[in-house]
Amino acid sequence: MANIFPKWSNNVPKQCLIALGLITIAVTVGTTYYATPKYIRVGYQPIQPVAFDHSLHIGQLGIDCRYCHTYVDRSEHSNVPDAATCMNCHNQIKRDSPALAPVRESWSTGKPVPWVRIHKTPDYVFFNHAVHVNRGISCLECHGQVNEMETLHHAKSHSMKFCLDCHRNPEAFIRPVDKVFDLDWMPDSEEKQLEMGKEMVHNWKVNPPVSCSGCHR
């Protein structure tokens, strides 16, 4: 009897199994590698070269966010402080602490402290810090209750939905400008927040973009 199928078809099942195996391996490796806090971000809490305690510096000592993140209200980007900023205090306080050795080395050599970046906006997303904080969006809305974090971690998802929830309903998140850096401030109630928020949105002509071009440029 003549063969109905060509000879090469005998290898199709084997090739399908090999392809399925490779796909399974690729999916497993990809999931294992990328489905971690480093990539999905929420909960990402890397070990830093200096164990900077935000709950101490902000929560207990009351240092304003802008003392270290100098350009947060004047620039698209929020800068990481250089060693000279740290040494303004630490040339007197804990000046010989072993924990601060990387800061002293940076101060003397001019080489930056190799901080591990936690919050990173994708290259295809445009975000301007100054625009947000100067219109009443507090640090905690995007970064969480930083003043209570002994070790800084990535607290909010920063997904597109996360951003759009605020852009579509800014009155639920906006606050007086003088309270933006007061991370313990809370409105008296949700109703009070909405009442105050609607007034500020109207008076400041806040109209956040919800189209693609608003954030993807």
MDTraj code that builds the backbone (N, CA, C; nanometers):
import mdtraj as md
import numpy as np

residues = "MET ALA ASN ILE PHE PRO LYS TRP SER ASN ASN VAL PRO LYS GLN CYS LEU ILE ALA LEU GLY LEU ILE THR ILE ALA VAL THR VAL GLY THR THR TYR TYR ALA THR PRO LYS TYR ILE ARG VAL GLY TYR GLN PRO ILE GLN PRO VAL ALA PHE ASP HIS SER LEU HIS ILE GLY GLN LEU GLY ILE ASP CYS ARG TYR CYS HIS THR TYR VAL ASP ARG SER GLU HIS SER ASN VAL PRO ASP ALA ALA THR CYS MET ASN CYS HIS ASN GLN ILE LYS ARG ASP SER PRO ALA LEU ALA PRO VAL ARG GLU SER TRP SER THR GLY LYS PRO VAL PRO TRP VAL ARG ILE HIS LYS THR PRO ASP TYR VAL PHE PHE ASN HIS ALA VAL HIS VAL ASN ARG GLY ILE SER CYS LEU GLU CYS HIS GLY GLN VAL ASN GLU MET GLU THR LEU HIS HIS ALA LYS SER HIS SER MET LYS PHE CYS LEU ASP CYS HIS ARG ASN PRO GLU ALA PHE ILE ARG PRO VAL ASP LYS VAL PHE ASP LEU ASP TRP MET PRO ASP SER GLU GLU LYS GLN LEU GLU MET GLY LYS GLU MET VAL HIS ASN TRP LYS VAL ASN PRO PRO VAL SER CYS SER GLY CYS HIS ARG".split()
xyz = np.array([
    [0.0859, -0.1200, 0.0000],
    [0.0000, 0.0000, 0.0000],
    [0.0887, 0.1240, 0.0000],
    [0.0541, 0.2182, -0.0831],
    [0.1327, 0.3413, -0.0911],
    [0.1105, 0.4261, 0.0336],
    [0.2196, 0.4950, 0.0769],
    [0.2086, 0.5844, 0.1921],
    [0.1210, 0.7040, 0.1582],
    [0.0282, 0.7335, 0.2481],
    [-0.0596, 0.8488, 0.2284],
    [0.0139, 0.9786, 0.2561],
    [0.1037, 0.9754, 0.3577],
    [0.1754, 1.0947, 0.3984],
    [0.3220, 1.0852, 0.3563],
    [0.3851, 1.1963, 0.3291],
    [0.5281, 1.1938, 0.2944],
    [0.6114, 1.1507, 0.4145],
    [0.7355, 1.1036, 0.3856],
    [0.8207, 1.0502, 0.4921],
    [0.8511, 1.1536, 0.6011],
    [0.8659, 1.2807, 0.5603],
    [0.9046, 1.3810, 0.6598],
    [0.7981, 1.3994, 0.7680],
    [0.6735, 1.3592, 0.7362],
    [0.5655, 1.3754, 0.8345],
    [0.5845, 1.2852, 0.9559],
    [0.6692, 1.1805, 0.9403],
    [0.6943, 1.0918, 1.0545],
    [0.7652, 1.1648, 1.1687],
    [0.8350, 1.2727, 1.1340],
    [0.9086, 1.3476, 1.2370],
    [0.8258, 1.4582, 1.3024],
    [0.7055, 1.4811, 1.2512],
    [0.6246, 1.5917, 1.3036],
    [0.5927, 1.5751, 1.4524],
    [0.5473, 1.4562, 1.4981],
    [0.5190, 1.4423, 1.6417],
    [0.6418, 1.4722, 1.7282],
    [0.7580, 1.4211, 1.6842],
    [0.8805, 1.4452, 1.7607],
    [0.9129, 1.5949, 1.7646],
    [0.8988, 1.6620, 1.6511],
    [0.9278, 1.8042, 1.6456],
    [0.8308, 1.8857, 1.7315],
    [0.7046, 1.8420, 1.7313],
    [0.6056, 1.9103, 1.8145],
    [0.6394, 1.8962, 1.9625],
    [0.6842, 1.7765, 2.0022],
    [0.7209, 1.7538, 2.1416],
    [0.8418, 1.8382, 2.1811],
    [0.9393, 1.8448, 2.0913],
    [1.0578, 1.9262, 2.1184],
    [1.0196, 2.0735, 2.1315],
    [0.9348, 2.1202, 2.0382],
    [0.8912, 2.2603, 2.0420],
    [0.8136, 2.2902, 2.1697],
    [0.7256, 2.1966, 2.2083],
    [0.6474, 2.2140, 2.3305],
    [0.7391, 2.2200, 2.4517],
    [0.8423, 2.1319, 2.4524],
    [0.9367, 2.1322, 2.5635],
    [1.0129, 2.2630, 2.5733],
    [1.0580, 2.3147, 2.4573],
    [1.1325, 2.4416, 2.4565],
    [1.0455, 2.5579, 2.5025],
    [0.9199, 2.5564, 2.4571],
    [0.8273, 2.6627, 2.4993],
    [0.8045, 2.6566, 2.6496],
    [0.7872, 2.5343, 2.7023],
    [0.7656, 2.5176, 2.8463],
    [0.8853, 2.5686, 2.9256],
    [1.0060, 2.5343, 2.8771],
    [1.1273, 2.5805, 2.9447],
    [1.1364, 2.7334, 2.9413],
    [1.1076, 2.7911, 2.8232],
    [1.1158, 2.9370, 2.8085],
    [1.0170, 3.0072, 2.9009],
    [0.8942, 2.9552, 2.9069],
    [0.7923, 3.0157, 2.9931],
    [0.8318, 3.0035, 3.1398],
    [0.8839, 2.8859, 3.1784],
    [0.9236, 2.8630, 3.3173],
    [1.0382, 2.9559, 3.3578],
    [1.1400, 2.9629, 3.2711],
    [1.2551, 3.0490, 3.3010],
    [1.2125, 3.1957, 3.3043],
    [1.1311, 3.2357, 3.2057],
    [1.0864, 3.3740, 3.2007],
    [1.0046, 3.4123, 3.3223],
    [0.9141, 3.3238, 3.3625],
    [0.8310, 3.3508, 3.4799],
    [0.9148, 3.3574, 3.6060],
    [1.0066, 3.2607, 3.6204],
    [1.0923, 3.2579, 3.7381],
    [1.1782, 3.3831, 3.7478],
    [1.2268, 3.4296, 3.6328],
    [1.3177, 3.5440, 3.6315],
    [1.2455, 3.6775, 3.6435],
    [1.1355, 3.6918, 3.5707],
    [1.0698, 3.8216, 3.5648],
    [0.9553, 3.8379, 3.6640],
    [0.8905, 3.7305, 3.7038],
    [0.7791, 3.7424, 3.7985],
    [0.8325, 3.7456, 3.9406],
    [0.9201, 3.8403, 3.9669],
    [0.9796, 3.8616, 4.0982],
    [0.9607, 4.0082, 4.1334],
    [0.9726, 4.0420, 4.2625],
    [0.9548, 4.1829, 4.3007],
    [1.0435, 4.2796, 4.2244],
    [1.1614, 4.2316, 4.1812],
    [1.2506, 4.3217, 4.1081],
    [1.1860, 4.3688, 3.9794],
    [1.0994, 4.2866, 3.9215],
    [1.0378, 4.3208, 3.7936],
    [0.8920, 4.3622, 3.8066],
    [0.8165, 4.2959, 3.8919],
    [0.6801, 4.3438, 3.9124],
    [0.6781, 4.4549, 4.0169],
    [0.7927, 4.4723, 4.0839],
    [0.8230, 4.5872, 4.1669],
    [0.7575, 4.5901, 4.3049],
    [0.6295, 4.5677, 4.3179],
    [0.5671, 4.5806, 4.4485],
    [0.6355, 4.4868, 4.5475],
    [0.6839, 4.5443, 4.6560],
    [0.7560, 4.4665, 4.7556],
    [0.9060, 4.4618, 4.7342],
    [0.9527, 4.5146, 4.6216],
    [1.0964, 4.5131, 4.5926],
    [1.1711, 4.5939, 4.6988],
    [1.2657, 4.5302, 4.7660],
    [1.3365, 4.5926, 4.8774],
    [1.4824, 4.5466, 4.8755],
    [1.5615, 4.6056, 4.7874],
    [1.7003, 4.5615, 4.7747],
    [1.7861, 4.6048, 4.8935],
    [1.8963, 4.5361, 4.9120],
    [1.9934, 4.5747, 5.0142],
    [2.0756, 4.6908, 4.9594],
    [2.0828, 4.7981, 5.0344],
    [2.1548, 4.9171, 4.9914],
    [2.2947, 4.9211, 5.0540],
    [2.3875, 4.9949, 4.9921],
    [2.5227, 5.0039, 5.0487],
    [2.5261, 5.0738, 5.1844],
    [2.4248, 5.1585, 5.2103],
    [2.4094, 5.2231, 5.3406],
    [2.2643, 5.2032, 5.3837],
    [2.2452, 5.1571, 5.5038],
    [2.1095, 5.1283, 5.5527],
    [2.0437, 5.2582, 5.5988],
    [1.9965, 5.3364, 5.5021],
    [1.9323, 5.4641, 5.5344],
    [1.7906, 5.4381, 5.5856],
    [1.7620, 5.4917, 5.7034],
    [1.6335, 5.4690, 5.7701],
    [1.5434, 5.5912, 5.7507],
    [1.4465, 5.5796, 5.6594],
    [1.3548, 5.6920, 5.6361],
    [1.2672, 5.7189, 5.7589],
    [1.2293, 5.6145, 5.8316],
    [1.1426, 5.6350, 5.9483],
    [1.2136, 5.7171, 6.0556],
    [1.3460, 5.7051, 6.0639],
    [1.4234, 5.7859, 6.1583],
    [1.4377, 5.9296, 6.1093],
    [1.4845, 5.9453, 5.9861],
    [1.5150, 6.0786, 5.9362],
    [1.3892, 6.1624, 5.9129],
    [1.2839, 6.1007, 5.8586],
    [1.1606, 6.1759, 5.8323],
    [1.0650, 6.1656, 5.9505],
    [1.0363, 6.0416, 5.9909],
    [0.9351, 6.0189, 6.0931],
    [0.9723, 6.0746, 6.2293],
    [1.0979, 6.0529, 6.2729],
    [1.1381, 6.0964, 6.4064],
    [1.2045, 6.2343, 6.4065],
    [1.2954, 6.2565, 6.3122],
    [1.3693, 6.3822, 6.3106],
    [1.2961, 6.4926, 6.2347],
    [1.1985, 6.4543, 6.1530],
    [1.1166, 6.5535, 6.0839],
    [1.1858, 6.6231, 5.9686],
    [1.2847, 6.5590, 5.9082],
    [1.3533, 6.6191, 5.7934],
    [1.2596, 6.6197, 5.6732],
    [1.2472, 6.7331, 5.6090],
    [1.1612, 6.7475, 5.4912],
    [1.2184, 6.6674, 5.3750],
    [1.1310, 6.6057, 5.2965],
    [1.1732, 6.5260, 5.1806],
    [1.2652, 6.6056, 5.0884],
    [1.2389, 6.7359, 5.0767],
    [1.3128, 6.8203, 4.9826],
    [1.4551, 6.8500, 5.0274],
    [1.4867, 6.8212, 5.1521],
    [1.6242, 6.8438, 5.1964],
    [1.7193, 6.7488, 5.1236],
    [1.6747, 6.6259, 5.1021],
    [1.7573, 6.5269, 5.0316],
    [1.7212, 6.5196, 4.8836],
    [1.5924, 6.5193, 4.8550],
    [1.5456, 6.5115, 4.7155],
    [1.5189, 6.6544, 4.6673],
    [1.6267, 6.7258, 4.6452],
    [1.6254, 6.8708, 4.6279],
    [1.5400, 6.9188, 4.5125],
    [1.5379, 6.8428, 4.4040],
    [1.4739, 6.8924, 4.2818],
    [1.3338, 6.8356, 4.2596],
    [1.2776, 6.7691, 4.3596],
    [1.1503, 6.7009, 4.3388],
    [1.0376, 6.7975, 4.3031],
    [1.0466, 6.9209, 4.3496],
    [0.9418, 7.0193, 4.3191],
    [0.9833, 7.1157, 4.2093],
    [1.0977, 7.0881, 4.1446],
    [1.1478, 7.1787, 4.0404],
    [1.1886, 7.1068, 3.9129],
    [1.1754, 6.9773, 3.9108],
    [1.2288, 6.9013, 3.7975],
    [1.1399, 6.7809, 3.7671],
    [1.1593, 6.7258, 3.6476],
    [1.0907, 6.6012, 3.6127],
    [1.1336, 6.4890, 3.7059],
    [1.2613, 6.4904, 3.7439],
    [1.3188, 6.3803, 3.8200],
    [1.3432, 6.4205, 3.9650],
    [1.3288, 6.3243, 4.0532],
    [1.3624, 6.3449, 4.1936],
    [1.5028, 6.2907, 4.2160],
    [1.5954, 6.3807, 4.2469],
    [1.7353, 6.3393, 4.2584],
    [1.7635, 6.2613, 4.3865],
    [1.8646, 6.1767, 4.3797],
    [1.9172, 6.1098, 4.4987],
    [2.0252, 6.2006, 4.5566],
    [2.0272, 6.2248, 4.6872],
    [2.1248, 6.3184, 4.7442],
    [2.2679, 6.2693, 4.7287],
    [2.3591, 6.3635, 4.7133],
    [2.4998, 6.3265, 4.7076],
    [2.5559, 6.3178, 4.8492],
    [2.6789, 6.2708, 4.8600],
    [2.7394, 6.2487, 4.9911],
    [2.7528, 6.3784, 5.0700],
    [2.7725, 6.4901, 5.0000],
    [2.7874, 6.6179, 5.0694],
    [2.6619, 6.6523, 5.1492],
    [2.5445, 6.6184, 5.0944],
    [2.4200, 6.6430, 5.1678],
    [2.4164, 6.5621, 5.2959],
    [2.4560, 6.4358, 5.2874],
    [2.4591, 6.3504, 5.4064],
    [2.5587, 6.4043, 5.5094],
    [2.6735, 6.4494, 5.4604],
    [2.7800, 6.4935, 5.5493],
    [2.7522, 6.6287, 5.6135],
    [2.6516, 6.7012, 5.5655],
    [2.6114, 6.8231, 5.6352],
    [2.5782, 6.7940, 5.7806],
    [2.5196, 6.6768, 5.8038],
    [2.4887, 6.6346, 5.9406],
    [2.5949, 6.5387, 5.9943],
    [2.6364, 6.4461, 5.9100],
    [2.7203, 6.3365, 5.9599],
    [2.8684, 6.3705, 5.9715],
    [2.9055, 6.4948, 5.9453],
    [3.0408, 6.5346, 5.9836],
    [3.0479, 6.5665, 6.1328],
    [2.9283, 6.5687, 6.1958],
    [2.9202, 6.5887, 6.3406],
    [2.8551, 6.4694, 6.4105],
    [2.7568, 6.4087, 6.3423],
    [2.6792, 6.3002, 6.4025],
    [2.7245, 6.1671, 6.3447],
    [2.7630, 6.0767, 6.4329],
    [2.8103, 5.9435, 6.3914],
    [2.9172, 5.9545, 6.2821],
    [3.0089, 6.0453, 6.3014],
    [3.1074, 6.0735, 6.1982],
    [3.2043, 5.9578, 6.1744],
    [3.2182, 5.8666, 6.2731],
    [3.3093, 5.7535, 6.2581],
    [3.2358, 5.6197, 6.2481],
    [3.1053, 5.6249, 6.2270],
    [3.0268, 5.5013, 6.2215],
    [3.0686, 5.4154, 6.1013],
    [3.0968, 5.2861, 6.1239],
    [3.1318, 5.1972, 6.0115],
    [3.0213, 5.1907, 5.9070],
    [2.8964, 5.2063, 5.9494],
    [2.7834, 5.1983, 5.8552],
    [2.7875, 5.3109, 5.7525],
    [2.8538, 5.4203, 5.7876],
    [2.8585, 5.5356, 5.6982],
    [2.9877, 5.5436, 5.6184],
    [3.0675, 5.4370, 5.6231],
    [3.1946, 5.4358, 5.5500],
    [3.1765, 5.4642, 5.4002],
    [3.0745, 5.4051, 5.3330],
    [3.0566, 5.4361, 5.1898],
    [3.0275, 5.5836, 5.1639],
    [2.9593, 5.6489, 5.2568],
    [2.9287, 5.7913, 5.2400],
    [3.0566, 5.8744, 5.2551],
    [3.1385, 5.8412, 5.3551],
    [3.2632, 5.9153, 5.3756],
    [3.3585, 5.8946, 5.2571],
    [3.3594, 5.7720, 5.2041],
    [3.4439, 5.7443, 5.0883],
    [3.3974, 5.8243, 4.9670],
    [3.2670, 5.8295, 4.9468],
    [3.2119, 5.9073, 4.8363],
    [3.2446, 6.0552, 4.8517],
    [3.2357, 6.1033, 4.9734],
    [3.2631, 6.2445, 5.0030],
    [3.4083, 6.2802, 4.9722],
    [3.5005, 6.1881, 5.0044],
    [3.6429, 6.2169, 4.9861],
    [3.6910, 6.1932, 4.8430],
    [3.6250, 6.0987, 4.7724],
    [3.6718, 6.0641, 4.6374],
    [3.5900, 6.1284, 4.5262],
    [3.4677, 6.1684, 4.5584],
    [3.3804, 6.2239, 4.4557],
    [3.3036, 6.1186, 4.3787],
    [3.3292, 5.9914, 4.4077],
    [3.2551, 5.8844, 4.3412],
    [3.1209, 5.8654, 4.4114],
    [3.0108, 5.8524, 4.3367],
    [2.8795, 5.8411, 4.4008],
    [2.8631, 5.7116, 4.4794],
    [2.7829, 5.7180, 4.5824],
    [2.7462, 5.5964, 4.6558],
    [2.6655, 5.5072, 4.5617],
    [2.6986, 5.3801, 4.5500],
    [2.6283, 5.2933, 4.4535],
    [2.4912, 5.2474, 4.5030],
    [2.4000, 5.3427, 4.5165],
    [2.2642, 5.3093, 4.5601],
    [2.1971, 5.2176, 4.4576],
    [2.1138, 5.1274, 4.5056],
    [2.0360, 5.0400, 4.4182],
    [1.9019, 5.1085, 4.3921],
    [1.8725, 5.1318, 4.2670],
    [1.7494, 5.2034, 4.2321],
    [1.6270, 5.1172, 4.2605],
    [1.5271, 5.1765, 4.3233],
    [1.4038, 5.1038, 4.3583],
    [1.2899, 5.1453, 4.2667],
    [1.2663, 5.2739, 4.2539],
    [1.1566, 5.3241, 4.1711],
    [1.2112, 5.3662, 4.0357],
    [1.1560, 5.3091, 3.9310],
    [1.2033, 5.3404, 3.7966],
    [1.0854, 5.3449, 3.7002],
    [1.0676, 5.4586, 3.6369],
    [0.9642, 5.4723, 3.5353],
    [1.0175, 5.4168, 3.4037],
    [0.9408, 5.3332, 3.3344],
    [0.9879, 5.2803, 3.2049],
    [1.0225, 5.3926, 3.1074],
    [1.1123, 5.3637, 3.0155],
    [1.1573, 5.4644, 2.9191],
    [1.0432, 5.5174, 2.8322],
    [0.9381, 5.4365, 2.8164],
    [0.8281, 5.4783, 2.7301],
    [0.7210, 5.5571, 2.8053],
    [0.7481, 5.5911, 2.9314],
    [0.6515, 5.6665, 3.0120],
    [0.7113, 5.8012, 3.0511],
    [0.6371, 5.9070, 3.0309],
    [0.6790, 6.0403, 3.0731],
    [0.6118, 6.0720, 3.2056],
    [0.6929, 6.1066, 3.3056],
    [0.6389, 6.1450, 3.4366],
    [0.7178, 6.2647, 3.4880],
    [0.6468, 6.3675, 3.5328],
    [0.7104, 6.4883, 3.5827],
    [0.6765, 6.5058, 3.7303],
    [0.7779, 6.4931, 3.8153],
    [0.7550, 6.5062, 3.9595],
    [0.7019, 6.6449, 3.9962],
    [0.7649, 6.7490, 3.9410],
    [0.7295, 6.8852, 3.9802],
    [0.5831, 6.9161, 3.9515],
    [0.5343, 6.8716, 3.8365],
    [0.3949, 6.8972, 3.8001],
    [0.3003, 6.8382, 3.9044],
    [0.3323, 6.7208, 3.9522],
    [0.2434, 6.6524, 4.0462],
    [0.2493, 6.7150, 4.1866],
    [0.3694, 6.7324, 4.2413],
    [0.3781, 6.7821, 4.3790],
    [0.3344, 6.9277, 4.3899],
    [0.3500, 7.0048, 4.2826],
    [0.3063, 7.1440, 4.2864],
    [0.1566, 7.1601, 4.2639],
    [0.0886, 7.0506, 4.2375],
    [-0.0563, 7.0513, 4.2280],
    [-0.1184, 6.9536, 4.3268],
    [-0.0503, 6.9400, 4.4406],
    [-0.1141, 6.8748, 4.5539],
    [-0.1124, 6.7239, 4.5577],
    [-0.0229, 6.6596, 4.4836],
    [-0.0129, 6.5136, 4.4909],
    [0.1061, 6.4785, 4.5802],
    [0.0766, 6.4181, 4.6914],
    [0.1799, 6.3892, 4.7915],
    [0.2684, 6.2720, 4.7514],
    [0.3882, 6.2713, 4.8073],
    [0.4828, 6.1613, 4.7837],
    [0.4209, 6.0258, 4.8146],
    [0.3397, 6.0212, 4.9206],
    [0.2882, 5.8918, 4.9652],
    [0.1901, 5.8294, 4.8666],
    [0.1299, 5.9115, 4.7793],
    [0.0363, 5.8548, 4.6823],
    [0.1063, 5.7588, 4.5872],
    [0.2323, 5.7854, 4.5554],
    [0.3077, 5.6987, 4.4640],
    [0.4088, 5.6101, 4.5358],
    [0.4590, 5.6564, 4.6500],
    [0.5679, 5.5848, 4.7170],
    [0.5272, 5.5213, 4.8488],
    [0.4041, 5.5417, 4.8912],
    [0.3602, 5.4822, 5.0164],
    [0.4043, 5.5640, 5.1370],
    [0.3829, 5.5096, 5.2560],
    [0.4118, 5.5795, 5.3812],
    [0.5616, 5.5726, 5.4106],
    [0.6386, 5.6488, 5.3318],
    [0.7853, 5.6436, 5.3387],
    [0.8362, 5.6804, 5.4767],
    [0.7680, 5.7707, 5.5447],
    [0.8127, 5.8153, 5.6764],
    [0.8014, 5.7074, 5.7825],
    [0.7438, 5.5924, 5.7481],
    [0.7356, 5.4805, 5.8415],
    [0.8219, 5.3620, 5.7985],
    [0.8964, 5.3796, 5.6904],
    [0.9768, 5.2695, 5.6355],
    [1.1192, 5.2729, 5.6916],
    [1.1526, 5.1733, 5.7701],
    [1.2907, 5.1615, 5.8166],
    [1.3823, 5.1275, 5.6993],
    [1.3334, 5.0369, 5.6127],
    [1.4029, 5.0054, 5.4883],
    [1.3086, 5.0370, 5.3738],
    [1.3525, 5.1227, 5.2851],
    [1.2654, 5.1665, 5.1755],
    [1.2326, 5.0501, 5.0824],
    [1.1056, 5.0417, 5.0422],
    [1.0651, 4.9390, 4.9473],
    [0.9643, 4.9981, 4.8485],
    [0.9406, 4.9237, 4.7427],
    [0.8462, 4.9666, 4.6388],
    [0.7063, 4.9293, 4.6856],
    [0.6273, 5.0311, 4.7232],
    [0.4989, 5.0053, 4.7893],
    [0.3789, 5.0050, 4.6956],
    [0.3833, 5.0806, 4.5857],
    [0.2699, 5.0932, 4.4956],
    [0.3043, 5.0333, 4.3593],
    [0.2003, 4.9926, 4.2845],
    [0.2241, 4.9162, 4.1619],
    [0.2815, 5.0001, 4.0478],
    [0.2433, 5.1280, 4.0399],
    [0.2842, 5.2151, 3.9297],
    [0.2431, 5.1588, 3.7935],
    [0.1386, 5.0802, 3.7930],
    [0.0855, 5.0290, 3.6670],
    [0.0082, 5.1405, 3.5963],
    [-0.0292, 5.1174, 3.4721],
    [-0.1062, 5.2177, 3.3995],
    [-0.2410, 5.2406, 3.4678],
    [-0.3029, 5.1350, 3.5160],
    [-0.4302, 5.1495, 3.5871],
    [-0.4124, 5.2338, 3.7129],
    [-0.3019, 5.2117, 3.7823],
    [-0.2722, 5.2882, 3.9037],
    [-0.2694, 5.4377, 3.8734],
    [-0.2035, 5.4746, 3.7644],
    [-0.1948, 5.6152, 3.7265],
    [-0.3306, 5.6686, 3.6810],
    [-0.4011, 5.5892, 3.6008],
    [-0.5289, 5.6353, 3.5466],
    [-0.6351, 5.6508, 3.6553],
    [-0.6283, 5.5702, 3.7600],
    [-0.7247, 5.5847, 3.8699],
    [-0.7172, 5.7252, 3.9294],
    [-0.5964, 5.7780, 3.9378],
    [-0.5771, 5.9130, 3.9909],
    [-0.6130, 6.0180, 3.8863],
    [-0.5720, 5.9966, 3.7627],
    [-0.5996, 6.0947, 3.6578],
    [-0.7495, 6.1083, 3.6319],
    [-0.8229, 5.9998, 3.6479],
    [-0.9671, 6.0050, 3.6230],
    [-1.0446, 6.0584, 3.7430],
    [-0.9822, 6.0576, 3.8594],
    [-1.0526, 6.0967, 3.9813],
    [-0.9585, 6.1744, 4.0731],
    [-0.9001, 6.2853, 4.0256],
    [-0.7975, 6.3548, 4.1033],
    [-0.8466, 6.4109, 4.2359],
    [-0.9764, 6.4425, 4.2442],
    [-1.0281, 6.4995, 4.3686],
    [-1.0149, 6.4048, 4.4881],
    [-0.9995, 6.2751, 4.4613],
    [-0.9846, 6.1784, 4.5706],
    [-0.8418, 6.1719, 4.6239],
    [-0.7478, 6.2345, 4.5526],
    [-0.6070, 6.2218, 4.5904],
    [-0.5391, 6.3560, 4.6180],
    [-0.5893, 6.4614, 4.5624],
    [-0.5247, 6.5920, 4.5732],
    [-0.5349, 6.6457, 4.7158],
    [-0.4391, 6.7262, 4.7546],
    [-0.4382, 6.7839, 4.8894],
    [-0.3786, 6.9248, 4.8834],
    [-0.3905, 7.0028, 4.9903],
    [-0.3279, 7.1358, 4.9910],
    [-0.1780, 7.1244, 4.9668],
    [-0.1228, 7.2186, 4.8924],
    [0.0187, 7.2125, 4.8559],
    [0.1080, 7.2117, 4.9792],
    [0.0690, 7.2822, 5.0846],
    [0.1531, 7.2863, 5.2045],
    [0.1473, 7.1557, 5.2841],
    [0.0651, 7.0600, 5.2391],
    [0.0571, 6.9297, 5.3061],
    [0.1173, 6.8171, 5.2217],
    [0.1706, 6.8525, 5.1041],
    [0.2245, 6.7504, 5.0135],
    [0.3362, 6.6703, 5.0790],
    [0.4228, 6.7377, 5.1541],
    [0.5374, 6.6701, 5.2147],
    [0.5132, 6.6345, 5.3610],
    [0.3915, 6.6575, 5.4079],
    [0.3512, 6.6134, 5.5420],
    [0.2842, 6.4774, 5.5261],
    [0.3635, 6.3721, 5.5388],
    [0.3141, 6.2389, 5.5045],
    [0.2187, 6.1820, 5.6087],
    [0.2036, 6.2487, 5.7222],
    [0.1088, 6.2035, 5.8243],
    [-0.0265, 6.2733, 5.8120],
    [-0.0338, 6.3738, 5.7244],
    [-0.1588, 6.4493, 5.7130],
    [-0.2670, 6.3647, 5.6480],
    [-0.3859, 6.3728, 5.7034],
    [-0.5021, 6.3042, 5.6478],
    [-0.6224, 6.3967, 5.6579],
    [-0.7129, 6.3931, 5.5596],
    [-0.8365, 6.4713, 5.5720],
    [-0.9238, 6.4131, 5.6829],
    [-1.0165, 6.4934, 5.7313],
    [-1.1017, 6.4485, 5.8425],
    [-1.1881, 6.3290, 5.8044],
    [-1.2276, 6.3224, 5.6776],
    [-1.3120, 6.2131, 5.6308],
    [-1.3017, 6.2038, 5.4798],
    [-1.3546, 6.0952, 5.4253],
    [-1.3559, 6.0794, 5.2794],
    [-1.4426, 6.1863, 5.2157],
    [-1.5541, 6.2197, 5.2806],
    [-1.6426, 6.3232, 5.2278],
    [-1.5717, 6.4588, 5.2250],
    [-1.4954, 6.4865, 5.3311],
    [-1.4210, 6.6115, 5.3375],
    [-1.3145, 6.6162, 5.2290],
    [-1.2506, 6.5024, 5.2036],
    [-1.1492, 6.4953, 5.0985],
    [-1.2104, 6.5279, 4.9626],
    [-1.3237, 6.4671, 4.9330],
    [-1.3875, 6.4896, 4.8035],
    [-1.4348, 6.6338, 4.7887],
    [-1.4891, 6.6898, 4.8965],
    [-1.5348, 6.8292, 4.8926],
    [-1.4164, 6.9224, 4.8675],
    [-1.3102, 6.9029, 4.9448],
    [-1.1904, 6.9841, 4.9296],
    [-1.1247, 6.9595, 4.7943],
    [-1.1207, 6.8326, 4.7537],
    [-1.0569, 6.7962, 4.6290],
    [-1.1259, 6.8568, 4.5080],
    [-1.2569, 6.8528, 4.5067],
    [-1.3311, 6.9109, 4.3940],
    [-1.3070, 7.0610, 4.3844],
    [-1.2982, 7.1269, 4.4985],
    [-1.2734, 7.2711, 4.4985],
    [-1.1344, 7.3017, 4.4428],
    [-1.0337, 7.2241, 4.4857],
    [-0.8972, 7.2485, 4.4378],
    [-0.8837, 7.2152, 4.2897],
    [-0.9452, 7.1066, 4.2463],
    [-0.9413, 7.0703, 4.1045],
    [-1.0008, 7.1818, 4.0198],
    [-1.1098, 7.2409, 4.0677],
    [-1.1753, 7.3500, 3.9943],
    [-1.0901, 7.4762, 3.9958],
    [-1.0411, 7.5139, 4.1144],
    [-0.9661, 7.6396, 4.1278],
    [-0.8318, 7.6335, 4.0562],
    [-0.7679, 7.5177, 4.0591],
    [-0.6357, 7.5044, 3.9979],
    [-0.6439, 7.4587, 3.8524],
    [-0.7669, 7.4377, 3.8061],
    [-0.7885, 7.3911, 3.6675],
    [-0.7097, 7.2629, 3.6393],
    [-0.7189, 7.1715, 3.7341],
    [-0.6508, 7.0427, 3.7201],
    [-0.7274, 6.9564, 3.6212],
    [-0.6615, 6.9147, 3.5160],
    [-0.7253, 6.8332, 3.4126],
    [-0.6256, 6.7278, 3.3643],
    [-0.6011, 6.6234, 3.4431],
    [-0.4980, 6.5250, 3.4076],
    [-0.5336, 6.4528, 3.2778],
    [-0.4355, 6.4291, 3.1929],
    [-0.4633, 6.3597, 3.0659],
    [-0.4960, 6.2128, 3.0893],
    [-0.5880, 6.1613, 3.0108],
    [-0.6202, 6.0184, 3.0174],
    [-0.5975, 5.9526, 2.8812],
    [-0.5512, 6.0315, 2.7843],
    [-0.5203, 5.9764, 2.6527],
    [-0.3795, 5.9188, 2.6541],
    [-0.3491, 5.8353, 2.5556],
    [-0.2180, 5.7716, 2.5482],
    [-0.1050, 5.8740, 2.5415],
    [-0.1259, 5.9817, 2.4639],
    [-0.0196, 6.0804, 2.4427],
    [0.0124, 6.1596, 2.5675],
    [-0.0745, 6.1533, 2.6687],
    [-0.0477, 6.2267, 2.7922],
    [0.0755, 6.1759, 2.8643],
    [0.0977, 6.0464, 2.8601],
    [0.2100, 5.9860, 2.9326],
    [0.3091, 5.9141, 2.8415],
    [0.2684, 5.8837, 2.7189],
    [0.3564, 5.8149, 2.6255],
    [0.3905, 5.9099, 2.5110],
    [0.5126, 5.9646, 2.5148],
    [0.5489, 6.0696, 2.4195],
    [0.6717, 6.0288, 2.3384],
])
top = md.Topology()
chain = top.add_chain()
for i, resn in enumerate(residues, 1):
    res = top.add_residue(resn, chain, resSeq=i)
    for name in ("N", "CA", "C"):
        top.add_atom(name, md.element.get_by_symbol(name[0]), res)
traj = md.Trajectory(xyz[None], top)
